[in-house]
Amino acid sequence: MKSHAKAVVIGGGVVGCSVLYHLAKAGWTDIMLIERSELTSGSSWHAAGGFHTLNGDPNVAKLQAYTVQLYKEIEEISGQSCSLHLTGGVMMADTPERMDFLRLAHAKGRYLGMDTELITPSEAKAMFPLMDETNFVGAMWDPVEGHLDPSGTTHAYAKAARKLGAEIVLRNRVVELTQEVDGTWNVVTEQGTVKAEHVVNCGGLWAREIGRMVGVELPVLAMEHMYLLTEPMPEVEEFNKSTGREMIGVLDFKGEIYTRQERNGILLGTYEKACKPWSPVNTPWDFGHELLQPDIDRIAPSLEIGFKHFPGIEKAGIKQIINGPFTFALDGNPLVGPVQGLTNFWCACAVMAGFSQGGGVGLALSNWMVHGDPGFDVWGMDVARFGEWATLRYTNAKVRENYSRRFSIRFPNEELPAARPAQTTPLYDTMLANNAVMGDSWGLETPLWFAPKGSEPKDIVSFHRSNDFGPIGEEVRATRERVGVTEIANFAKYEVSGPGAEDFLNRLMTNRMPKSGRIVLTPMLNEFGRLIGDFTIAKAGPRGGEDRFMIWGSSAAQKYHMRWFEKHLPKDGSVRIHRFDQTLVGLSIAGPKSRDLLQKLVDVDISTKAFRFMDFREMAVGGAPCMVNRITYTGDLGYEIWMAPAYQRLVYKAIKEAGEEFGLVDFGMRALLSMRLEKNFPTWFRELRPIYGPFEGSMDRFIKLEKNDFIGREAAAKEQAEGPKLRRVSFIVDAADADVMGDEPIWAKVGGKDYGTVEKPHGYGAPRFDAGGNEVRGSNAAEGASAVRGIVDGDWRVVGWVTSGGYAHYVEKSMAQGYVPAALAENESAGLFEVEILGHRRPARINVEPPFDPSGEKMRT
Ligand SMILES: Cc1cc2nc3c(=O)[nH]c(=O)nc-3n(C[C@H](O)[C@H](O)[C@H](O)COP(=O)(O)OP(=O)(O)OC[C@H]3O[C@@H](n4cnc5c(N)ncnc54)[C@H](O)[C@@H]3O)c2cc1C
């Protein structure tokens, strides 16, 4: 074993081997993988080996599609077969709601070039005759599904990596990790110590233990998972013989089961409701190639439905039940990337679908390590997406919830209950008493909307407009016409101070820093000129003669942004950065009467001239020391008021009492988001993400190319000079009883013209056949619509995608934001666009100016 390496990958499961292969392929050959036992000694060896491309996050779906495409490549390089069976598969819907869900998934997949199709239950039965199709109302066909040999695939990655120069050390456990002052890692193993520049945690079942070696508690937990294998079945053999093909994979939401052909029989796995964590606190180091005791009672309810839906399987004898553990993060997606607070410590763990995701995870992580950027929008699997609140017990509750809901629909207005409430502000009980419906905002309880007195504060979950529609409308109208108050504790807040603070921020941000007492809005870019942040920054009065800046940003991106800030902090200690988290909380008041209200609570002049739009001031509000921004996300006259938690109840009470004479109402996050829509304001993580340039994101006025050199400036200047390819736009949509949610395709009537923004289909799909052996294409029978396959339909073409939307209550319009080719971005013609809502294409029109207060006069008054 060598004593030095550029990178050490810990763990030889499918993920570690994929990371090793991708690093070697990217040109890092001085790398080694260290495995405690033999390759595949964690969960990889007993996986069912299924793969598919669909994922709730379209960006993760894209990386899954890459994984499937990769298998041919590693087979060729390694000479090792993965035993790939690209059969295609169907998802079966048993209710109209599940069919809505499939329509949504189908629509989302379209702009990613996915080749899914909505089909009838009979069409599905033709490819999987063991089902009773009368249990279902429709299905979605995905050609890029199948199964492979887990062990062969892991070895194919490993052999391919070796061929490219990587070293693999087996039967050698990593026992300790320490770091030198210069950042070098000491990887202490049973066979000696390796000095490494980078360490990657691919520990699978032991990822949590490896995290603990560096003082990090990763939010990952292993769950027991069972699948059964039947004896050979004559029906399967007969189907194979008569059609010359294998049976397809089937996912049954109602039964929480997946099933497919395995040799001459059937494999059937369950995600049962009564799920069971495995080794919830510590994973034993001596766990090896072992299986767990099957527990048929636990999966009996799923099997009962399964046998009803697939009566052909019930008759077969069960040959074996496999029960093995594998790991999950809170939301079921992987934990990938550099861990905030550490240097050169990387994660690629909690990969629950290693054979769908392993390739994409390896590619993204190797890009990140070698080139400094994952090269894709990997937020959906970034290890930074969870905060300190994701403790061991929190993780346990959320992972169990996620596992038991694996095949359940998550409605757009659905808040999940497990592990809540976790963090609360001092106003939590008051908000509950006010009949607030609470939501989880990065682990913090936040009011979403207020149910009318006497009614139960509860969402009726739906893809359509629901019981919050009326009350949110009331909140919006009262705020727009009088004044409203809302909690904004869920924003991220930081203070940057020290003699180097201003230079530091000027180097990171695209806008000029504000003068003392003023506020600016500013995006932040990475080196490639892509949007990685959007902030409100105020310059506070100096403290001890040093500059001090307050920064507000997206709550969910706190660790993501801290990681970036820390990476760029000057080494000379001239800049300090403090993340407040919930040690600073806030309230926002907005609406035409908000100034009159606030004036009653402060002892300074806050008239238009004395406290201007975009001013910042420290002042006492209702007797409590506060910081006040004259700005609000509602786009109206309004204020954000920030205070220590100990004062929040005092300030809220003062606002409520002073507001009585003005008809003050409480409003929640949903009303706030509705109001921002009618102002065409973007949101971070929806409209603004690291896949867009600042001009694509229509952030032009915040990009000051002529100021000092800032990170991403060169790339942004190039984007501007060449002209952005896409533009963020706002639409008014002719919707019925459902509004857009995000990720839906945008169609345009562009004739034969190709605007070239939509990704080409990946062209790696298995054809689909009916029982008679004829290729079936483009029927869309379940949708009841004329054939719309791929991205072109006569003169209509998918030209972009929606990023978010909803109902703009004050202007009484359904609105959406999204990206379209720049050449179309200012075309407000009616009849040019359609946006797909739940599978139905709805007329839409670009609205360049915001429908509410287009001149911005109201917020400046
Ligand atoms: C019953 C079952 C069915 C499944 N079905 C599917 C399926 O159909 N499709 C699919 O995609 N996925 C499936 N999975 C999940 C899949 O197995 C995992 O996604 C995958 O194995 C994760 O791989 P990994 O490399 O992250 O982890 P692991 O396979 O757990 O590998 C981690 C490796 O790290 C090593 N290691 C840990 N700590 C150390 C240390 N300190 N020093 C050195 N080495 C160390 C371990 O020995 C192990 O080999 C299934 C899992 C189970 C249990």
The ligand as an SDF file (V2000), in Angstrom:
LIG
                    3D

 53 58  0  0  0  0  0  0  0  0999 V2000
  -32.4580   -5.8220   -0.1190 C   0  0  0  0  0  0  0  0  0  0  0  0
  -31.9360   -4.6710   -0.9050 C   0  0  0  0  0  0  0  0  0  0  0  0
  -32.4010   -4.4420   -2.1940 C   0  0  0  0  0  0  0  0  0  0  0  0
  -31.9180   -3.3610   -2.9260 C   0  0  0  0  0  0  0  0  0  0  0  0
  -32.3580   -3.1570   -4.2050 N   0  0  0  0  0  0  0  0  0  0  0  0
  -31.8250   -2.1790   -4.9570 C   0  0  0  0  0  0  0  0  0  0  0  0
  -32.1930   -2.0100   -6.3080 C   0  0  0  0  0  0  0  0  0  0  0  0
  -32.9830   -2.7460   -6.8470 O   0  0  0  0  0  0  0  0  0  0  0  0
  -31.6310   -0.9860   -7.0070 N   0  0  0  0  0  0  0  0  0  0  0  0
  -30.7270   -0.1330   -6.4440 C   0  0  0  0  0  0  0  0  0  0  0  0
  -30.2640    0.7770   -7.1400 O   0  0  0  0  0  0  0  0  0  0  0  0
  -30.3790   -0.2680   -5.1580 N   0  0  0  0  0  0  0  0  0  0  0  0
  -30.8910   -1.2590   -4.4090 C   0  0  0  0  0  0  0  0  0  0  0  0
  -30.5030   -1.4010   -3.1100 N   0  0  0  0  0  0  0  0  0  0  0  0
  -29.6630   -0.3650   -2.5160 C   0  0  0  0  0  0  0  0  0  0  0  0
  -28.2240   -0.4930   -2.8970 C   0  0  0  0  0  0  0  0  0  0  0  0
  -27.7660   -1.7150   -2.4230 O   0  0  0  0  0  0  0  0  0  0  0  0
  -27.4380    0.6670   -2.3490 C   0  0  0  0  0  0  0  0  0  0  0  0
  -27.9290    1.8480   -2.9220 O   0  0  0  0  0  0  0  0  0  0  0  0
  -25.9620    0.5750   -2.6420 C   0  0  0  0  0  0  0  0  0  0  0  0
  -25.4630   -0.6750   -2.3180 O   0  0  0  0  0  0  0  0  0  0  0  0
  -25.1700    1.6390   -1.8840 C   0  0  0  0  0  0  0  0  0  0  0  0
  -23.8190    1.4610   -2.1710 O   0  0  0  0  0  0  0  0  0  0  0  0
  -22.6680    2.1440   -1.3360 P   0  0  0  0  0  0  0  0  0  0  0  0
  -21.4330    1.9330   -2.0890 O   0  0  0  0  0  0  0  0  0  0  0  0
  -23.0620    3.5160   -0.9940 O   0  0  0  0  0  0  0  0  0  0  0  0
  -22.6610    1.3950    0.0670 O   0  0  0  0  0  0  0  0  0  0  0  0
  -22.2090   -0.0470    0.5150 P   0  0  0  0  0  0  0  0  0  0  0  0
  -22.5760   -1.0640   -0.4860 O   0  0  0  0  0  0  0  0  0  0  0  0
  -22.7410   -0.2270    1.8890 O   0  0  0  0  0  0  0  0  0  0  0  0
  -20.6460    0.0340    0.5290 O   0  0  0  0  0  0  0  0  0  0  0  0
  -19.8830    0.6530    1.5340 C   0  0  0  0  0  0  0  0  0  0  0  0
  -18.5480   -0.0390    1.6090 C   0  0  0  0  0  0  0  0  0  0  0  0
  -17.7080    0.7110    2.4750 O   0  0  0  0  0  0  0  0  0  0  0  0
  -16.9180   -0.1780    3.2120 C   0  0  0  0  0  0  0  0  0  0  0  0
  -16.4560    0.5170    4.4210 N   0  0  0  0  0  0  0  0  0  0  0  0
  -17.2360    1.1140    5.3490 C   0  0  0  0  0  0  0  0  0  0  0  0
  -16.4860    1.6560    6.3230 N   0  0  0  0  0  0  0  0  0  0  0  0
  -15.2010    1.4100    6.0010 C   0  0  0  0  0  0  0  0  0  0  0  0
  -13.9610    1.7300    6.6270 C   0  0  0  0  0  0  0  0  0  0  0  0
  -13.9090    2.3810    7.7850 N   0  0  0  0  0  0  0  0  0  0  0  0
  -12.8380    1.3390    6.0120 N   0  0  0  0  0  0  0  0  0  0  0  0
  -12.8900    0.6950    4.8250 C   0  0  0  0  0  0  0  0  0  0  0  0
  -14.0330    0.3450    4.2150 N   0  0  0  0  0  0  0  0  0  0  0  0
  -15.1770    0.7090    4.7850 C   0  0  0  0  0  0  0  0  0  0  0  0
  -17.8510   -1.3320    3.4780 C   0  0  0  0  0  0  0  0  0  0  0  0
  -17.1730   -2.5260    3.8070 O   0  0  0  0  0  0  0  0  0  0  0  0
  -18.6270   -1.4440    2.1730 C   0  0  0  0  0  0  0  0  0  0  0  0
  -18.0660   -2.3430    1.2690 O   0  0  0  0  0  0  0  0  0  0  0  0
  -30.9640   -2.4900   -2.3590 C   0  0  0  0  0  0  0  0  0  0  0  0
  -30.4870   -2.7410   -1.0780 C   0  0  0  0  0  0  0  0  0  0  0  0
  -30.9630   -3.8170   -0.3600 C   0  0  0  0  0  0  0  0  0  0  0  0
  -30.4260   -4.0590    0.9990 C   0  0  0  0  0  0  0  0  0  0  0  0
  1  2  1  0
  2  3  1  0
  2 52  2  0
  3  4  2  0
  4  5  1  0
  4 50  1  0
  5  6  2  0
  6  7  1  0
  6 13  1  0
  7  8  2  0
  7  9  1  0
  9 10  1  0
 10 11  2  0
 10 12  1  0
 12 13  2  0
 13 14  1  0
 14 15  1  0
 14 50  1  0
 15 16  1  0
 16 17  1  0
 16 18  1  0
 18 19  1  0
 18 20  1  0
 20 21  1  0
 20 22  1  0
 22 23  1  0
 23 24  1  0
 24 25  2  0
 24 26  1  0
 24 27  1  0
 27 28  1  0
 28 29  2  0
 28 30  1  0
 28 31  1  0
 31 32  1  0
 32 33  1  0
 33 34  1  0
 33 48  1  0
 34 35  1  0
 35 36  1  0
 35 46  1  0
 36 37  1  0
 36 45  1  0
 37 38  2  0
 38 39  1  0
 39 40  1  0
 39 45  2  0
 40 41  1  0
 40 42  2  0
 42 43  1  0
 43 44  2  0
 44 45  1  0
 46 47  1  0
 46 48  1  0
 48 49  1  0
 50 51  2  0
 51 52  1  0
 52 53  1  0
M  END
$$$$
